[in-house]
Amino acid sequence: MAYTIRAVRTADWEKLRELRLSALADPIASVAFNETYENAAAQSDEFWKRRAEQGSRGLLAETFIGEDGADGGLWAGSVTVLDEGDSAHVVGVYLRPEHRGTGLAVLLFAAAEEWALERPFVTRMVLHVHENNPRAEAFYRRVGYRRTGAFVKDPKASEFREYEMIRRLPVR
């Protein structure tokens, strides 16, 4: 499959909303999100427009999407990265089921890392993976992330953990 990886633009808000709602409705992927489908679906158009314009406003966040050129520009997946001082925090990772295992995740993570490398103080990438998401953890390990030993409780179900994983960035 041929993907175009790019940052979300303000005009993309409707596609951003549709992809996020698809992620939250996906029984496998939804475990990775702290937001619920019901809360996201209830958000106003203005909310989604603000979310889409984060990167273009120069805020400390960017969402990258993978467009499937063979499927009329369908958004096949996304990743968001946040500047948190010395860390770039990867959140909101989602690939539609039919695009998992195609290499799209590697491309999205490369874009997030490139973004992080443009920030002089960022030395590492960090993310959290739910204990019930072994496929995601296996992918993160393949692209160089390792558990730190730290974890947070799942805000939706405190009996579950989300493990912290990091990847050190090359010295620049």
Secondary structure, 3 states (H helix, E strand, C coil): CCEEEEECCHHHHHHHHHHHHHHHHCCCHHHHCCCCHHHHHCCCHHHHHHHHCCCCCCCCEEEEEEEEHHHCCEEEEEEEEEEECCEEEEEEEEECHHHCCCCHHHHHHHHHHHHHHCCCCCCEEEEEEECCCHHHHHHHHHCCCEEEEEEEEECCEEEEEEEEEEEECCCC
